[in-house]
Amino acid sequence: MNTTPIALITGASRGLGKNAALTLAAQGVDIILTYQSNAAAAAEVVAEIEWHGRKAVALPLDVGDSQSFNDFSLRVKAALEQTWQRDSFDYLVNNAGIGIHVPMAETSMEQFDTLMNIHVKGPFFLTQALLPLLADNGSIINVSTGLTRFAIPGFGAYATMKGAVETMTKYWAKELGPRGIRVNVLAPGAIETDFGGGAVRDNRQMNEFLALQTALGRVGLPEDIGGAISVLLSPAAAWINAQRIEASGGMFL
């Protein structure tokens, strides 16, 4: 029987999800990754994972379309059977998301609903649909943000959604505990990626300002978060449950 752990990571064709997938693959974990539209980028990640000697499958998924989740779960089930001859996977990382930077006074209902569908309704019902395929004694990580602890104007709607994710996480941990499934939150600080238009990475003034507000003197890199995810999923973290772990280098202390 194949005992290699399998992780399903949403939004893993780029950014933090991609780095998490590659970090886990380098540590002996096989990957099911999702992408919204860029199949070529997802295929490149699959190729890199296979270079590490691991198996990987890329599946399209729009986390903002909760009506598609039952069909997606069937595709995951088929991929597990065809690629691994298994009926379950071990780790779920709810990572996919977008950022909208707009003051509260100017936030439209459309923007609010988009964020809600992607960041709250999406992971809630996607996880629900995948629960029959998630192995007992498995683990779930919900990706949040440092912005639920400190406030930067313009991110209120986004942070509100992540606050809901952090509350959901505690309830999931309680309800899934009888199956031995751990559920935790990883909250990144400012990271150099293309998220939100790549402002942290490309805006030198913003990058320097945030670095000055961080105890370790720099903003984060994708590998900082991929490493943190791999630690939280590892057997060494087996007694960490229902926790919010911030990976920010010590921002706004």
TINU-392349 format. One record per atom (N, C-alpha, C): x, y, z; residue in one letter. Coordinates in pm, whole numbers, padded with zeros to 5 digits, always signed. Layout:
residues N
XYZa/...
//
This chain:
residues 253
+00084-00120+00000m/+00000+00000+00000m/+00088+00125+00000m/+00047+00227-00079n/+00121+00352-00085n/+00100+00431+00043n/+00209+00454+00120t/+00198+00528+00246t/+00259+00667+00236t/+00301+00709+00115t/+00353+00844+00098t/+00242+00945+00127t/+00267+01045+00213p/+00163+01144+00238p/+00130+01225+00114p/+00005+01263+00103i/-00043+01343-00010i/-00105+01471+00045i/-00065+01585-00011a/-00121+01714+00028a/-00199+01774-00087a/-00316+01827-00058l/-00394+01902-00156l/-00381+02050-00120l/-00326+02128-00212i/-00301+02270-00188i/-00375+02352-00292i/-00463+02440-00248t/-00535+02525-00343t/-00449+02646-00379t/-00463+02690-00503g/-00388+02806-00549g/-00239+02784-00547g/-00194+02671-00598a/-00051+02635-00587a/+00024+02647-00718a/-00030+02719-00815s/+00043+02740-00940s/+00136+02860-00931s/+00128+02935-00818r/+00208+03056-00804r/+00219+03090-00655r/+00308+03184-00624g/+00314+03243-00492g/+00338+03147-00378g/+00269+03172-00268l/+00289+03094-00146l/+00250+02948-00165l/+00142+02924-00238g/+00098+02787-00260g/+00200+02707-00338g/+00259+02769-00439k/+00363+02702-00518k/+00482+02668-00430k/+00526+02763-00349n/+00642+02736-00265n/+00612+02627-00163n/+00490+02628-00108a/+00453+02522-00014a/+00457+02386-00082a/+00405+02379-00205a/+00405+02252-00279a/+00546+02202-00302a/+00636+02291-00344l/+00773+02250-00373l/+00848+02213-00245l/+00823+02286-00138t/+00888+02255-00010t/+00844+02119+00041t/+00715+02092+00035l/+00664+01963+00080l/+00716+01849-00009l/+00720+01874-00140a/+00769+01770-00231a/+00914+01735-00201a/+00994+01836-00170a/+01135+01812-00138a/+01149+01731-00010a/+01042+01729+00071q/+01045+01654+00197q/+00969+01521+00187q/+00935+01481+00063g/+00878+01349+00043g/+00728+01340+00040g/+00660+01454+00015v/+00514+01457+00010v/+00470+01468-00135v/+00371+01389-00176d/+00311+01402-00308d/+00204+01512-00304d/+00172+01568-00420i/+00091+01690-00422i/-00024+01681-00523i/-00142+01723-00477i/-00251+01761-00567i/-00262+01912-00556i/-00240+01982-00667l/-00246+02128-00661l/-00357+02180-00750l/-00415+02292-00709t/-00519+02352-00791t/-00471+02484-00848t/-00533+02520-00960y/-00506+02647-01025y/-00638+02698-01079y/-00651+02829-01095q/-00777+02883-01144q/-00784+02882-01297q/-00679+02934-01364s/-00686+02945-01510s/-00554+02919-01581s/-00442+02934-01512n/-00312+02924-01579n/-00262+02779-01576n/-00310+02700-01670a/-00273+02558-01675a/-00124+02540-01703a/-00064+02630-01780a/+00078+02618-01812a/+00163+02636-01688a/+00129+02734-01604a/+00204+02756-01480a/+00189+02636-01387a/+00068+02580-01381a/+00045+02463-01297a/+00127+02344-01347a/+00134+02328-01479a/+00213+02217-01536a/+00361+02232-01501a/+00410+02355-01497e/+00550+02378-01459e/+00575+02337-01315e/+00478+02365-01227v/+00493+02324-01087v/+00491+02172-01076v/+00403+02108-01151v/+00400+01961-01152v/+00535+01905-01196v/+00593+01965-01300a/+00723+01918-01349a/+00831+01935-01243a/+00828+02045-01170e/+00928+02067-01065e/+00910+01965-00952e/+00786+01936-00918i/+00760+01836-00814i/+00811+01699-00858i/+00786+01665-00983e/+00833+01537-01034e/+00986+01531-01038e/+01049+01647-01058w/+01195+01653-01054w/+01247+01612-00916w/+01169+01642-00814h/+01203+01601-00677h/+01176+01452-00654h/+01123+01384-00756g/+01094+01242-00741g/+00959+01213-00680g/+00872+01313-00677r/+00739+01295-00618r/+00634+01296-00728r/+00515+01248-00695k/+00403+01251-00788k/+00320+01377-00765k/+00260+01425-00873a/+00176+01545-00861a/+00069+01545-00968a/-00044+01603-00933v/-00155+01621-01027v/-00206+01764-01009v/-00233+01833-01120a/-00289+01967-01117a/-00434+01963-01165a/-00523+02024-01087l/-00665+02026-01120l/-00716+02170-01119l/-00798+02207-01217p/-00854+02343-01216p/-00961+02356-01107p/-00965+02473-01044l/-01063+02500-00939l/-01080+02650-00922l/-01204+02694-00920d/-01237+02832-00884d/-01295+02829-00743d/-01216+02871-00644v/-01264+02861-00505v/-01378+02957-00477v/-01404+03050-00569g/-01517+03139-00554g/-01648+03082-00604g/-01643+02964-00663d/-01762+02898-00719d/-01793+02773-00637d/-01866+02790-00529s/-01890+02677-00439s/-01981+02571-00501s/-02054+02607-00606q/-02139+02508-00672q/-02057+02401-00744q/-01930+02429-00767s/-01845+02335-00842s/-01774+02234-00752s/-01790+02246-00621f/-01705+02168-00530f/-01737+02019-00529f/-01862+01983-00545n/-01895+01840-00549n/-01830+01773-00670n/-01835+01841-00784d/-01769+01788-00903d/-01618+01783-00882d/-01562+01885-00817f/-01418+01885-00791f/-01380+01768-00702f/-01460+01739-00602s/-01428+01627-00513s/-01427+01495-00589s/-01513+01482-00689l/-01512+01361-00771l/-01384+01351-00853l/-01335+01467-00900r/-01210+01467-00977r/-01091+01435-00887r/-01097+01483-00762v/-00991+01448-00667v/-00993+01298-00639v/-01113+01244-00620k/-01126+01100-00595k/-01069+01019-00711k/-01100+01062-00834a/-01049+00992-00952a/-00897+01001-00961a/-00842+01120-00929a/-00696+01137-00933a/-00628+01049-00829a/-00687+01039-00712l/-00630+00954-00607l/-00627+00808-00653l/-00735+00763-00714e/-00743+00624-00757e/-00646+00596-00872e/-00638+00688-00968q/-00558+00665-01087q/-00408+00682-01062q/-00372+00780-00982t/-00230+00812-00963t/-00168+00742-00843t/-00250+00723-00738w/-00195+00667-00614w/-00260+00535-00570w/-00365+00494-00641q/-00439+00375-00600q/-00483+00387-00453q/-00528+00505-00420r/-00575+00534-00285r/-00711+00602-00290r/-00779+00604-00174d/-00909+00670-00167d/-00907+00788-00071d/-00788+00834-00032s/-00780+00947+00061s/-00648+01022+00045s/-00648+01148+00093f/-00525+01225+00102f/-00508+01271+00246f/-00392+01324+00280d/-00357+01345+00420d/-00363+01490+00468d/-00330+01583+00380y/-00319+01723+00421y/-00399+01812+00325y/-00472+01908+00382l/-00543+02007+00301l/-00494+02145+00339l/-00448+02221+00241v/-00403+02358+00265v/-00494+02452+00186v/-00580+02524+00258n/-00669+02621+00196n/-00594+02753+00180n/-00531+02768+00065n/-00441+02880+00041n/-00493+02980-00062n/-00569+02935-00160a/-00606+03020-00273a/-00680+03145-00226a/-00649+03257-00289g/-00718+03380-00253g/-00672+03497-00336g/-00740+03610-00314i/-00704+03735-00380i/-00702+03845-00274i/-00641+03957-00309g/-00642+04072-00221g/-00708+04190-00290g/-00793+04261-00217i/-00852+04385-00268i/-00820+04494-00168i/-00747+04597-00214h/-00707+04707-00127h/-00797+04826-00156h/-00887+04854-00062v/-00981+04965-00081v/-01031+05010+00056v/-01043+05139+00081p/-01095+05185+00211p/-01238+05138+00233p/-01275+05124+00360m/-01410+05079+00393m/-01517+05167+00328m/-01497+05298+00329a/-01596+05391+00277a/-01618+05375+00126a/-01521+05314+00059e/-01531+05298-00087e/-01551+05154-00131e/-01563+05061-00037t/-01580+04919-00070t/-01719+04894-00126t/-01725+04832-00243s/-01854+04802-00304s/-01907+04668-00254s/-02035+04648-00268m/-02094+04519-00232m/-02037+04408-00320m/-02009+04439-00446e/-01951+04339-00535e/-01814+04295-00486e/-01731+04391-00445q/-01599+04357-00392q/-01611+04275-00264q/-01702+04315-00178f/-01722+04244-00051f/-01767+04101-00077f/-01863+04085-00169d/-01913+03951-00200d/-01806+03865-00264d/-01723+03923-00349t/-01614+03848-00411t/-01519+03795-00305t/-01480+03881-00212l/-01392+03838-00104l/-01458+03731-00018l/-01585+03750+00011m/-01658+03652+00093m/-01664+03515+00024m/-01695+03515-00104n/-01707+03388-00177n/-01574+03314-00184n/-01466+03387-00201i/-01335+03325-00217i/-01273+03285-00084i/-01285+03371+00016h/-01210+03350+00140h/-01288+03286+00254h/-01420+03291+00250v/-01500+03234+00360v/-01587+03120+00310v/-01679+03151+00220k/-01768+03046+00168k/-01687+02940+00094k/-01585+02981+00021g/-01502+02888-00055g/-01438+02782+00032g/-01350+02819+00125p/-01286+02716+00207p/-01382+02637+00294p/-01490+02702+00339f/-01587+02631+00424f/-01648+02514+00347f/-01703+02543+00229f/-01775+02437+00157f/-01682+02347+00076f/-01564+02397+00041l/-01467+02308-00023l/-01420+02203+00076l/-01387+02246+00197t/-01344+02151+00299t/-01455+02052+00330t/-01578+02101+00338q/-01692+02012+00362q/-01700+01905+00253q/-01683+01946+00126a/-01693+01851+00015a/-01579+01749+00016a/-01463+01790+00069l/-01346+01702+00066l/-01333+01616+00191l/-01412+01641+00293l/-01397+01565+00418l/-01403+01414+00400l/-01489+01361+00313p/-01489+01215+00296p/-01359+01159+00238p/-01279+01245+00174l/-01153+01202+00114l/-01033+01233+00201l/-01052+01312+00307l/-00941+01348+00396l/-00922+01237+00498l/-00802+01185+00507a/-00775+01070+00593a/-00789+01107+00740a/-00835+01012+00821d/-00831+01029+00965d/-00686+01054+01007d/-00669+01134+01112n/-00537+01174+01161n/-00463+01262+01062n/-00539+01324+00973g/-00480+01418+00878g/-00469+01557+00936g/-00449+01655+00849s/-00428+01792+00896s/-00479+01892+00794s/-00535+02002+00845i/-00582+02112+00761i/-00511+02239+00805i/-00464+02316+00708i/-00412+02450+00735i/-00495+02550+00655i/-00548+02648+00726n/-00616+02760+00661n/-00522+02880+00663n/-00496+02936+00546v/-00405+03049+00538v/-00482+03178+00564v/-00436+03253+00662s/-00498+03380+00698s/-00402+03494+00667s/-00390+03590+00755t/-00305+03707+00731t/-00271+03774+00863t/-00155+03837+00867g/-00119+03917+00983g/-00215+04033+01005g/-00289+04070+00901l/-00381+04183+00908l/-00502+04159+00999l/-00518+04038+01051t/-00621+04018+01152t/-00573+04060+01290t/-00441+04078+01306r/-00386+04123+01435r/-00355+04272+01434r/-00293+04319+01325f/-00265+04462+01312f/-00345+04517+01195f/-00372+04647+01199a/-00460+04708+01099a/-00383+04804+01010a/-00394+04786+00880i/-00339+04878+00781i/-00456+04927+00696i/-00481+05056+00689p/-00598+05107+00616p/-00605+05053+00474p/-00727+05019+00434g/-00751+04970+00299g/-00765+04820+00289g/-00732+04749+00398f/-00741+04603+00395f/-00853+04551+00486f/-00944+04639+00526g/-01046+04600+00623g/-01137+04489+00576g/-01184+04495+00451a/-01276+04391+00403a/-01204+04257+00393a/-01083+04261+00339y/-01004+04138+00326y/-00976+04077+00463y/-00933+04160+00557a/-00901+04109+00691a/-01025+04058+00762a/-01139+04118+00735t/-01264+04070+00794t/-01291+03925+00753t/-01268+03895+00627m/-01287+03757+00579m/-01191+03661+00649m/-01067+03704+00664k/-00968+03617+00728k/-00997+03601+00877k/-01058+03702+00939g/-01102+03686+01077g/-01205+03576+01089g/-01295+03568+00990a/-01394+03460+00988a/-01326+03325+00972a/-01223+03320+00887v/-01148+03195+00867v/-01085+03149+00997v/-01032+03242+01074e/-00968+03205+01200e/-01069+03150+01301e/-01190+03205+01301t/-01294+03152+01388t/-01340+03014+01340t/-01358+02999+01209m/-01395+02869+01153m/-01297+02761+01194m/-01170+02797+01193t/-01064+02700+01221t/-01082+02636+01358t/-01117+02715+01457k/-01136+02661+01593k/-01253+02564+01597k/-01360+02598+01528y/-01476+02509+01526y/-01447+02380+01452y/-01375+02391+01341w/-01339+02269+01267w/-01252+02179+01353w/-01157+02238+01425a/-01069+02158+01511a/-01152+02082+01615a/-01251+02148+01669k/-01335+02085+01770k/-01417+01972+01708k/-01476+01998+01593e/-01567+01902+01531e/-01494+01786+01463e/-01373+01810+01415l/-01297+01705+01347l/-01201+01632+01440l/-01191+01681+01564g/-01102+01617+01660g/-01127+01469+01679g/-01253+01424+01684p/-01277+01280+01700p/-01217+01195+01589p/-01190+01254+01473r/-01123+01182+01364r/-00971+01198+01371r/-00923+01270+01469g/-00780+01292+01481g/-00726+01394+01383g/-00814+01474+01323i/-00772+01573+01224i/-00740+01704+01293i/-00618+01753+01273r/-00576+01881+01329r/-00610+01993+01231r/-00649+02109+01286v/-00681+02225+01202v/-00615+02348+01263v/-00531+02412+01186n/-00460+02531+01232n/-00465+02643+01129n/-00435+02763+01176v/-00424+02880+01090v/-00278+02920+01078v/-00234+02947+00956l/-00105+03010+00935l/-00132+03150+00882l/-00080+03252+00952a/-00105+03391+00916a/+00024+03457+00870a/+00046+03468+00739p/+00167+03535+00690p/+00161+03685+00714p/+00278+03745+00731g/+00289+03890+00727g/+00311+03935+00584g/+00380+04046+00566a/+00407+04097+00432a/+00509+04007+00361a/+00473+03960+00242i/+00556+03864+00168i/+00579+03916+00026i/+00699+03897-00025e/+00731+03937-00162e/+00677+03836-00262e/+00554+03859-00309t/+00495+03778-00415t/+00419+03871-00508t/+00349+03814-00607d/+00267+03897-00695d/+00128+03922-00638d/+00105+03879-00512f/-00026+03898-00449f/-00057+04048-00438f/-00182+04083-00467g/-00223+04223-00459g/-00148+04312-00556g/-00112+04255-00672g/-00040+04333-00771g/+00109+04342-00747g/+00160+04264-00650g/+00303+04261-00623g/+00356+04383-00551g/+00269+04455-00477a/+00311+04581-00415a/+00426+04563-00316a/+00418+04460-00232v/+00524+04440-00133v/+00656+04409-00201v/+00650+04334-00309r/+00771+04295-00381r/+00828+04408-00465r/+00740+04485-00532d/+00784+04578-00634d/+00790+04724-00591d/+00717+04761-00486n/+00716+04898-00438n/+00826+04914-00333n/+00937+04974-00372r/+01053+04981-00283r/+01020+05056-00155r/+00943+05165-00166q/+00909+05244-00048q/+00827+05160+00050q/+00728+05087-00001m/+00646+05002+00086m/+00730+04891+00146m/+00816+04830+00064n/+00900+04721+00112n/+00988+04768+00227n/+01050+04885+00210e/+01139+04937+00314e/+01063+04975+00439e/+00945+05032+00424f/+00863+05067+00541f/+00826+04944+00621f/+00781+04839+00553l/+00740+04718+00622l/+00860+04647+00685l/+00974+04653+00619a/+01095+04593+00677a/+01132+04661+00808a/+01113+04793+00813l/+01144+04867+00935l/+01048+04833+01049l/+00929+04784+01014q/+00830+04748+01116q/+00840+04601+01158q/+00942+04534+01108t/+00956+04390+01132t/+01082+04364+01214t/+01068+04285+01320a/+01179+04263+01413a/+01302+04207+01342a/+01282+04122+01243l/+01396+04061+01173l/+01449+04148+01060l/+01391+04266+01041g/+01450+04366+00953g/+01428+04348+00805g/+01334+04265+00765r/+01303+04247+00623r/+01160+04201+00610r/+01105+04207+00488v/+00976+04144+00463v/+00999+03997+00432v/+00892+03921+00430g/+00904+03778+00410g/+00923+03739+00265g/+00973+03618+00246l/+00987+03558+00114l/+00896+03435+00108l/+00858+03392-00012p/+00769+03275-00022p/+00820+03153+00053p/+00952+03131+00051e/+01006+03013+00119e/+00989+03019+00271e/+00975+03142+00324d/+00947+03153+00467d/+00812+03090+00501d/+00717+03105+00412i/+00582+03052+00437i/+00574+02905+00400i/+00638+02866+00290g/+00640+02724+00254g/+00702+02641+00365g/+00807+02693+00425g/+00871+02622+00536g/+00780+02612+00657g/+00708+02720+00687a/+00618+02718+00802a/+00504+02619+00782a/+00452+02612+00660i/+00345+02517+00630i/+00395+02374+00648i/+00515+02347+00598s/+00568+02211+00610s/+00589+02173+00756s/+00630+02268+00838v/+00648+02240+00981v/+00514+02206+01047v/+00412+02287+01018l/+00281+02264+01081l/+00218+02133+01038l/+00248+02088+00917l/+00192+01961+00870l/+00271+01840+00918l/+00391+01860+00964s/+00479+01748+00996s/+00436+01677+01124s/+00474+01551+01139p/+00443+01477+01262p/+00499+01544+01388p/+00606+01623+01371a/+00664+01693+01485a/+00567+01794+01546a/+00466+01838+01468a/+00367+01933+01516a/+00235+01866+01553a/+00240+01738+01582a/+00117+01660+01601a/+00031+01706+01718a/+00088+01782+01812w/+00011+01827+01927w/-00028+01974+01916w/-00001+02033+01801i/-00043+02172+01775i/-00176+02167+01702i/-00279+02221+01765n/-00414+02213+01709n/-00494+02336+01748n/-00578+02383+01655a/-00668+02496+01679a/-00591+02624+01712a/-00472+02640+01653q/-00389+02754+01683q/-00374+02847+01563q/-00354+02975+01592r/-00317+03073+01491r/-00167+03097+01503r/-00092+03057+01403i/+00053+03075+01401i/+00085+03186+01302i/+00143+03294+01351e/+00178+03404+01261e/+00321+03389+01214e/+00341+03395+01083a/+00474+03387+01023a/+00501+03523+00957a/+00549+03617+01039s/+00566+03754+00990s/+00702+03812+01022s/+00790+03733+01084g/+00919+03787+01123g/+00911+03883+01240g/+00792+03895+01297g/+00772+03986+01410g/+00732+04125+01363g/+00620+04136+01292m/+00573+04265+01243m/+00495+04339+01350m/+00513+04470+01354f/+00434+04561+01438f/+00425+04512+01583f/+00539+04485+01642l/+00542+04437+01781l/+00527+04554+01878l/
//
